[in-house]
């Protein structure tokens, strides 16, 4: 049968050349004439003693393995080059290989046959990395993974109109409810006259204004992976991707799924991009991206690339980088440090690189900060900004939820099928009637917990409150571990309290959900030590039942960041009820989700005690104000709390003062103490803050 070319020869030659170029220490020439023969690719490499070795590559891309006759014909023109000493080695490179009886044509030294996959393997040796990407998904997620959904976007249009889609003007128009271009432009110019931003509306027409507004407010849902695969194939889209979702929406699961899909594709053909999944939770502060990448490549995946090899691979379009958990980068960072971390990450988006970052939007203090970092707007701390196309993950549908639960339960406990037929329809009906339950089930992170609890779970609105699900699941895990012990010690309650304190330690130190074994200090363990017991024995007992997972060599971590946040909320509640919430160190562990969990666990009295404690803990007050919890805001105008904050008002940072007085402005007419505090502090202020505070002292209704 006639051998038929699979692709144009030039394209296959480019693939071969790009792989050879990754060596970095060889000179490559294409279509060079040697000894009267036009050679596809010539590589010249200098040996350690100074001599130059010349290797020629003949590239053949055919639909099937080459026949012996075809191989002999191709190689016949090269024999004279070897015999005359014009070249040192001849390599035939094919995509589909050669038939078995053609192998004897090559001696394996001066003449060699390699498939494209063989060549890639010899140059890069990516087998361990590719296998890790495959196993990470197949060993844990594949049985019950549900395709991640997202808000639909037109990738080509969004890439072409990226700046228009995220300008300050269009954000102003959307937030102000100004749906007509002329009206929005008029109000924008009036509020920005004399500034550099005044001219922004001139970038739009009525038509483009409406088109951008429609794109920003679209509620159409689609599958995420096909959208990402489209972006991967389109070299014309130069922006990176930011996959955004609140906690537990499946960002990390999707990161592993897209890495798996690309790894399987590469494993079959050695073409396409090699996926590299990097977790960002150990990155932050003022670290460099080189250190993170090398640690992940060499230590985690066992691949012996240097950073320069990685850089060449990345910028030549050979890799897909997936950076998961940008919200889990070391916490407690200043804005400068946060911007530095994103600038370091942005350095990976060069040349033909394709980079996906995944994380929660709550790492940003405001929409403005998110825009500066993800849209690529000029910012004080970023010398060269990187633009990201932002894709918002959509929650699970009711049907997705039930399918996931069925798959998950059957993969773990096959004999549970009869119980599922009773409980899953009940759960689906409850979700359709109760919005709170529907929101709970829409987040994939909750579903494995519900599945574990399902056999003994009463299907009711009360038993399915989020805090109860977390509490029940954590207790189930602790009880399961305690049952393995010959003598249960410490108690289940002590194990739970240790887990809370450990989570608090993690979040205080800047880690979102991990700690090294050596960092579990004696001070953490001592409260649980029994008389006559060695402290290391107690430490081991506590850790063994703490539903922690382990990563080599000695890193302990909670399976999901939300577990640490729930446990910190429990620790905070204990401190509130014992009157010690005002102590230092709690503020650094607070986040919007911690406060949200605390709200679900706390009574009104607990909430009031927490806010009152802020009078002696400025950092805690700052965190509570920043997350804008409605129950916290509603308590800030109570007389005792106003007095508590007023007693330290001069010690508060100006930004925090501005936020407090903005909230107080609503209540100044009904609470005279607010006016008194404003009068006391006004002489010490200037600028916009002085104007705001002065309004509170002079107006009957400053609203």
Buried (B, 14 or more C-beta within 10 A) or exposed (E): EEBEEBEEEEEBBEBBBBBBBBBEEBEBEBEBEBBEBEBBBBBBBEEEEEEEEBBBBBBBBBEBBBBBEBBEEBBEBBEBBBEEEBBBBBBBBBBBBBBEEBEEBBEEEEBBBBBBBBBBBEBBEBEEBBBBBBEBBBEEBEEBBBEBBBBBBEBEEBBEBBBBBBBBBBBBBBEEEBEEBEEBBEBBBEEBEEEEBBEBBEBBEEEBBBBBBEBEEEEEEEBBBEBBBEBBEEEEBBBBBBBBBBBBBBBBBBBBBBBBBBBBBBBEEBBBBBBBBBBBBBBBBEBEBBEBBBBBBBEBBEBEBEBEBBBBBBBBBBBBBBBBBBBBBBBBBEBEBBBBBBBBBBBBBEEBBBBBBBBBBBBBEEEEBBBBBBBBBEBEBBEEBBBBBBBBBBBBBBEBBBBBBBBBBBEEBEEBEEEBEEBBEEBBEBBEEBEEBBEBBBBBBBBBBBBBBBEEBEBEEEEBBBBBBBBBBBBBBBEEBBEEEEEBBBEBEBBBBBBBBBBBBBBBBBBBBBBEBEBBEEEBBEEBBEEEEEEEEBBEBBBBBBBBEEEEEEBBBBBBBBBBBBBBBBBBBEBBBEEEBBEEEBBBBBBBBBBBBBBBBBEEEBBBBBBBBBBBBBBBBBBBBBBEBEBBBBBBBBEEBBBBBBEBBEEBEEEBBBBBBEBBBBBBBEBEBBBBBBBBBBEEBEEEBBEBBBBBBEEEEBE
